[in-house]
Amino acid sequence: MARNKEFDEQEVLSKAMEVFWKQGYEKTSLQDLVDHMGIHRRSIYDTFGDKRALFIKALMHYEETITKRIQKKVESKIKVKQAIRDVFDVIIYPDDQNPRGCLTVNAAVELSLLDSDVSKKVTEMFDKTETLFYDLIRHGQETGEISTTIDAKGYAHFIHNSLVGLRVIAKTTEDQKKMKSIVDVTLSTLD
C-alpha cells in the first residue's frame, strides 16, 4: 500500500525554488535541498525526480509565481506606461519572500548553453514577457497613449531587454534610485 505524502508539494517546491534562486543550480547540493525543503532525499526523488528535474519544475513554479504577481499589478492599472512600470517595480521593490534578481535570468546565464531543456524553457518565458509588453504597447496605441508611429514589436524587444538588464543589476545593487532611473529612461522612449 502506498504511503500518503506528509508534505504539501507546492510548498516544498517553493522552498526548492528559493534555494535555486539564491544559490544557482550548480552550487545547490541535494543536501541543501533536503535541508531547506524539510523532506527526505527519497521523497524528493519519488515526487520530483533528480536534481535537474526538480530544477526545471522549480523554474516552472517560478514562472507561475512571477506571472501572477505581474498580472495582478498590470490588471490593476488603466494607463499602459504605469502598467509597464509596475512590471519593472516587481524587480526594483522585491517582497520579503523573494531573493533579489531573477531565477529565469540566472538559469539563462548559468545553464542555457549547457542544457537545451532549460534553454527552451527560458526562451518561452522571455517570449511571454515580450508578448506582454507588445500587447501593452498595442493597447496604448489603440487608446492614444502611445504613438502609432513606433514599432510595437521592436519596442517590446527593447523594453524586455531593459527588464532583463535590470534583473541582473538587481543582483548587484540595492540602489533603487539608480534602478528607477533606468526604468524612467526606458519608458521615456515611448513618449
C-alpha positions as a Markdown table, in Angstrom:
| # | Residue | x | y | z |
|---|---|---|---|---|
| 1 | Met | 0.0 | 0.0 | 0.0 |
| 2 | Ala | 1.4 | 3.4 | -1.0 |
| 3 | Arg | 2.0 | 5.9 | 1.7 |
| 4 | Asn | 0.4 | 9.3 | 1.6 |
| 5 | Lys | 2.7 | 12.3 | 1.3 |
| 6 | Glu | 3.3 | 14.1 | 4.5 |
| 7 | Phe | 4.0 | 17.4 | 2.8 |
| 8 | Asp | 2.4 | 19.9 | 0.5 |
| 9 | Glu | 4.1 | 19.5 | -2.9 |
| 10 | Gln | 3.6 | 23.2 | -3.9 |
| 11 | Glu | 5.0 | 24.3 | -0.5 |
| 12 | Val | 8.2 | 22.2 | -0.8 |
| 13 | Leu | 8.5 | 23.2 | -4.5 |
| 14 | Ser | 8.5 | 26.8 | -3.4 |
| 15 | Lys | 11.3 | 26.0 | -1.0 |
| 16 | Ala | 13.3 | 24.3 | -3.7 |
| 17 | Met | 12.7 | 27.4 | -5.9 |
| 18 | Glu | 14.1 | 29.6 | -3.2 |
| 19 | Val | 17.3 | 27.6 | -2.8 |
| 20 | Phe | 18.0 | 27.5 | -6.6 |
| 21 | Trp | 17.2 | 31.2 | -6.8 |
| 22 | Lys | 19.6 | 32.2 | -4.1 |
| 23 | Gln | 22.4 | 29.7 | -4.9 |
| 24 | Gly | 22.0 | 28.7 | -8.5 |
| 25 | Tyr | 21.8 | 25.2 | -9.9 |
| 26 | Glu | 25.5 | 24.2 | -9.6 |
| 27 | Lys | 26.0 | 25.5 | -6.1 |
| 28 | Thr | 22.9 | 23.8 | -4.8 |
| 29 | Ser | 23.6 | 20.3 | -3.4 |
| 30 | Leu | 21.0 | 17.7 | -2.9 |
| 31 | Gln | 21.6 | 18.1 | 0.9 |
| 32 | Asp | 20.9 | 21.8 | 0.6 |
| 33 | Leu | 17.5 | 20.9 | -0.9 |
| 34 | Val | 16.8 | 18.3 | 1.7 |
| 35 | Asp | 17.6 | 20.7 | 4.5 |
| 36 | His | 15.6 | 23.6 | 3.0 |
| 37 | Met | 12.7 | 21.7 | 1.7 |
| 38 | Gly | 12.4 | 19.7 | 5.0 |
| 39 | Ile | 11.7 | 16.4 | 3.3 |
| 40 | His | 13.7 | 13.2 | 2.9 |
| 41 | Arg | 16.0 | 12.7 | -0.1 |
| 42 | Arg | 13.9 | 9.7 | -1.2 |
| 43 | Ser | 10.8 | 11.9 | -1.2 |
| 44 | Ile | 12.5 | 14.4 | -3.5 |
| 45 | Tyr | 13.3 | 11.6 | -5.9 |
| 46 | Asp | 9.9 | 10.0 | -5.7 |
| 47 | Thr | 8.0 | 13.3 | -6.1 |
| 48 | Phe | 10.1 | 15.4 | -8.4 |
| 49 | Gly | 12.8 | 13.2 | -9.9 |
| 50 | Asp | 16.5 | 14.0 | -9.8 |
| 51 | Lys | 18.0 | 17.5 | -9.1 |
| 52 | Arg | 17.7 | 18.6 | -12.7 |
| 53 | Ala | 14.0 | 17.6 | -13.0 |
| 54 | Leu | 13.4 | 19.4 | -9.7 |
| 55 | Phe | 15.2 | 22.5 | -11.0 |
| 56 | Ile | 13.0 | 22.5 | -14.1 |
| 57 | Lys | 9.9 | 22.1 | -12.0 |
| 58 | Ala | 11.1 | 24.9 | -9.7 |
| 59 | Leu | 11.7 | 27.1 | -12.8 |
| 60 | Met | 8.1 | 26.5 | -14.0 |
| 61 | His | 6.8 | 27.2 | -10.5 |
| 62 | Tyr | 8.8 | 30.5 | -10.5 |
| 63 | Glu | 7.2 | 31.4 | -13.8 |
| 64 | Glu | 3.7 | 30.8 | -12.4 |
| 65 | Thr | 4.5 | 32.8 | -9.2 |
| 66 | Ile | 6.0 | 35.8 | -11.0 |
| 67 | Thr | 3.4 | 35.8 | -13.7 |
| 68 | Lys | 0.6 | 36.0 | -11.1 |
| 69 | Arg | 2.5 | 38.9 | -9.4 |
| 70 | Ile | 2.9 | 40.8 | -12.7 |
| 71 | Gln | -0.6 | 40.1 | -13.9 |
| 72 | Lys | -2.1 | 41.4 | -10.6 |
| 73 | Lys | -0.1 | 44.7 | -11.0 |
| 74 | Val | -0.8 | 45.1 | -14.7 |
| 75 | Glu | -4.6 | 44.4 | -14.3 |
| 76 | Ser | -4.9 | 47.0 | -11.6 |
| 77 | Lys | -3.7 | 49.8 | -13.8 |
| 78 | Ile | -5.5 | 51.6 | -16.7 |
| 79 | Lys | -2.5 | 53.5 | -18.1 |
| 80 | Val | -0.2 | 51.4 | -20.2 |
| 81 | Lys | 3.0 | 53.2 | -19.2 |
| 82 | Gln | 2.2 | 52.7 | -15.5 |
| 83 | Ala | 1.4 | 49.0 | -16.1 |
| 84 | Ile | 4.9 | 48.6 | -17.8 |
| 85 | Arg | 6.5 | 50.5 | -14.8 |
| 86 | Asp | 4.7 | 48.1 | -12.5 |
| 87 | Val | 6.4 | 45.1 | -14.2 |
| 88 | Phe | 9.8 | 46.8 | -13.5 |
| 89 | Asp | 8.7 | 47.6 | -10.0 |
| 90 | Val | 8.5 | 43.8 | -9.2 |
| 91 | Ile | 12.3 | 43.8 | -9.7 |
| 92 | Ile | 13.1 | 47.1 | -8.1 |
| 93 | Tyr | 10.9 | 46.5 | -5.0 |
| 94 | Pro | 11.0 | 42.8 | -4.3 |
| 95 | Asp | 9.0 | 41.4 | -1.5 |
| 96 | Asp | 10.4 | 39.8 | 1.6 |
| 97 | Gln | 9.7 | 36.3 | 0.3 |
| 98 | Asn | 11.9 | 36.5 | -2.8 |
| 99 | Pro | 15.7 | 37.0 | -3.3 |
| 100 | Arg | 16.9 | 39.8 | -5.5 |
| 101 | Gly | 17.3 | 39.3 | -9.2 |
| 102 | Cys | 15.5 | 36.7 | -11.3 |
| 103 | Leu | 15.6 | 32.9 | -11.4 |
| 104 | Thr | 14.9 | 32.9 | -15.1 |
| 105 | Val | 17.9 | 35.2 | -15.9 |
| 106 | Asn | 20.1 | 33.2 | -13.5 |
| 107 | Ala | 19.1 | 30.0 | -15.4 |
| 108 | Ala | 19.7 | 31.6 | -18.7 |
| 109 | Val | 23.2 | 32.7 | -17.7 |
| 110 | Glu | 24.2 | 29.5 | -15.9 |
| 111 | Leu | 22.6 | 26.7 | -17.9 |
| 112 | Ser | 21.1 | 27.7 | -21.2 |
| 113 | Leu | 24.2 | 26.9 | -23.2 |
| 114 | Leu | 24.6 | 23.6 | -21.4 |
| 115 | Asp | 21.0 | 22.3 | -21.2 |
| 116 | Ser | 18.6 | 22.5 | -24.2 |
| 117 | Asp | 15.5 | 21.9 | -22.0 |
| 118 | Val | 16.4 | 24.8 | -19.7 |
| 119 | Ser | 17.3 | 27.0 | -22.7 |
| 120 | Lys | 13.9 | 26.2 | -24.3 |
| 121 | Lys | 12.0 | 27.0 | -21.1 |
| 122 | Val | 13.9 | 30.3 | -20.6 |
| 123 | Thr | 13.2 | 31.2 | -24.2 |
| 124 | Glu | 9.5 | 30.5 | -23.7 |
| 125 | Met | 9.5 | 32.6 | -20.5 |
| 126 | Phe | 11.2 | 35.5 | -22.2 |
| 127 | Asp | 8.8 | 35.3 | -25.2 |
| 128 | Lys | 5.8 | 35.5 | -22.8 |
| 129 | Thr | 7.2 | 38.7 | -21.2 |
| 130 | Glu | 7.9 | 40.2 | -24.6 |
| 131 | Thr | 4.3 | 39.4 | -25.7 |
| 132 | Leu | 3.0 | 41.0 | -22.5 |
| 133 | Phe | 4.9 | 44.2 | -23.4 |
| 134 | Tyr | 3.8 | 44.0 | -27.1 |
| 135 | Asp | 0.2 | 43.7 | -26.0 |
| 136 | Leu | 0.5 | 46.6 | -23.6 |
| 137 | Ile | 2.1 | 48.8 | -26.3 |
| 138 | Arg | -0.5 | 47.9 | -28.8 |
| 139 | His | -3.2 | 48.7 | -26.3 |
| 140 | Gly | -1.5 | 52.0 | -25.6 |
| 141 | Gln | -1.5 | 52.7 | -29.4 |
| 142 | Glu | -5.2 | 51.9 | -29.6 |
| 143 | Thr | -6.1 | 54.2 | -26.8 |
| 144 | Gly | -3.8 | 57.0 | -28.0 |
| 145 | Glu | -1.4 | 56.8 | -25.0 |
| 146 | Ile | 1.4 | 55.7 | -27.2 |
| 147 | Ser | 2.2 | 56.9 | -30.7 |
| 148 | Thr | 1.2 | 54.6 | -33.5 |
| 149 | Thr | 4.4 | 55.5 | -35.4 |
| 150 | Ile | 6.6 | 53.3 | -33.1 |
| 151 | Asp | 7.2 | 49.7 | -33.9 |
| 152 | Ala | 5.4 | 47.8 | -31.1 |
| 153 | Lys | 7.3 | 44.6 | -31.6 |
| 154 | Gly | 10.7 | 46.4 | -31.7 |
| 155 | Tyr | 9.9 | 48.3 | -28.6 |
| 156 | Ala | 8.6 | 45.1 | -26.8 |
| 157 | His | 12.1 | 43.6 | -27.5 |
| 158 | Phe | 13.8 | 46.8 | -26.3 |
| 159 | Ile | 11.8 | 47.0 | -23.1 |
| 160 | His | 12.2 | 43.3 | -22.3 |
| 161 | Asn | 16.0 | 43.8 | -22.8 |
| 162 | Ser | 15.9 | 46.6 | -20.3 |
| 163 | Leu | 14.0 | 44.4 | -17.9 |
| 164 | Val | 16.5 | 41.6 | -18.2 |
| 165 | Gly | 19.4 | 44.0 | -17.6 |
| 166 | Leu | 17.6 | 45.4 | -14.6 |
| 167 | Arg | 17.2 | 41.9 | -13.2 |
| 168 | Val | 21.0 | 41.4 | -13.5 |
| 169 | Ile | 21.7 | 44.8 | -11.9 |
| 170 | Ala | 19.3 | 44.0 | -9.0 |
| 171 | Lys | 21.6 | 41.1 | -8.1 |
| 172 | Thr | 24.5 | 43.5 | -7.5 |
| 173 | Thr | 22.9 | 46.6 | -6.0 |
| 174 | Glu | 20.1 | 47.8 | -3.8 |
| 175 | Asp | 20.3 | 51.3 | -5.2 |
| 176 | Gln | 16.6 | 51.8 | -6.0 |
| 177 | Lys | 17.2 | 55.3 | -7.2 |
| 178 | Lys | 19.6 | 54.0 | -9.9 |
| 179 | Met | 17.2 | 51.3 | -11.0 |
| 180 | Lys | 14.3 | 53.6 | -11.1 |
| 181 | Ser | 16.3 | 56.0 | -13.3 |
| 182 | Ile | 16.9 | 53.1 | -15.8 |
| 183 | Val | 13.1 | 52.5 | -15.9 |
| 184 | Asp | 12.4 | 56.2 | -16.4 |
| 185 | Val | 14.8 | 56.4 | -19.3 |
| 186 | Thr | 13.4 | 53.1 | -20.8 |
| 187 | Leu | 9.8 | 54.4 | -20.5 |
| 188 | Ser | 10.7 | 57.8 | -21.9 |
| 189 | Thr | 11.4 | 56.1 | -25.3 |
| 190 | Leu | 7.6 | 55.6 | -25.6 |
| 191 | Asp | 6.9 | 59.3 | -25.5 |
